[in-house]
Every structure is written in structure tokens, then in C-alpha cells.
């Protein structure tokens, strides 16, 4: 919470003793920050999202993040495919496996 406050993501009111007093709107903002962090958004993304003045600006931030995530998912799926192909080698060694070599050739010919 201190870090988020220092980063300008939250600005709760304080009582006379200096303790934070979270209003309902503050609590929703904290919940939004937590969920956004769980979704993989950076603090900069979250700040842009929360400070955006209109729906189209918020959509732009979310669209960019979605596109980045889809790209990462694609790379992860390609990595899993390579590993599964290597593990399915019936020749005892992927270095001599014609199926794995064929996979590598096909993968090299496929644009990323």
C-alpha cells in the first residue's frame, strides 16, 4: 500500500493520527489494482488505466496489454510443441530423430 501510494496509484485520506482512511471508492481502486496486478499489468499500465480520462484511452491500454499477452502465449505454445515433439522421439535421441529434424525444418519455414 505504501508503494502504491508513493507511486500515486492510491491517495487515501488520513485521520488526525496520520492513519489511512479508505473510503469505498479507495477500496474499489485497491481491488482494481490487485486484479490488474494478478492479470500481469505493470504499475505503469495500471497508472495509465486508472488515470485515463475516457473509455477509449482505457481500451487502448488494455488492448496493448492483451496483444502482448497473446504474443507471449503464442511463444509459450510453440515452446510446448517443440518439447512435446522432442519427448515423442522414438529414436532414443532427438539429435538423430528424423521426425524431430523434420519438425525443426517445418518450424524454420514457418514465419514467427
Buried (B, 14 or more C-beta within 10 A) or exposed (E): EEEBEEEEBBEBEEEEEEEBEBEEEBEEBBEBBEEBBEEEBEBEBBBBBBEBEEEEEBEBBBEEBEEEEEEEEEEEEEEEEBEEBBEEBEEEEBEEBEBBEEBBEEEEEEEE
